Amino acid sequence: MHWFAIKAVWWRQLQSMLSNPIAYVFLLVFAIAAGSLQFLPITFYVRDICDLQGLVDTMPWLMVIFIPAIAMNAWASERELHSDETLLTLPISIIDIIFGKWLGICTYWCIALLVSLSNVIMLSMLGNPDTGLLIANYCSWFLSGLMLSACALF
């Protein structure tokens, strides 16, 4: 594995995603969906417990919708810009290209999770949430996102 090639593909993939205005629309839609799925159900207020249970139930469905959409853009943008032939003929291996693209998708997923931290801020304003449980939820969503992004990329 050539780390300089992986870093170049990762940086190019991340820059390609963040230079597109649709990426910011995605982040906004993801934050609104995560917030509404957390706080809109009446069960959040009836339970009288300050946790992310509403989002825990629905985050797998959000990930199944949003992560493949991110990963599809990884190869589609190469086709659209006609740079796929150039990328595949560079003196780097396919594994390096795939790993670099996967790192770009994972970095973007981390940004999306950081945007959804607004739910945690709102929970801390409403009550005293268990920080260990919140960290465990976000770590599990992060790791699940890494796995799903690898599956979606392939």
Order of alpha helices (4+ residues) and beta strands (2+ residues): alpha-alpha-alpha-alpha-alpha-alpha-alpha-alpha
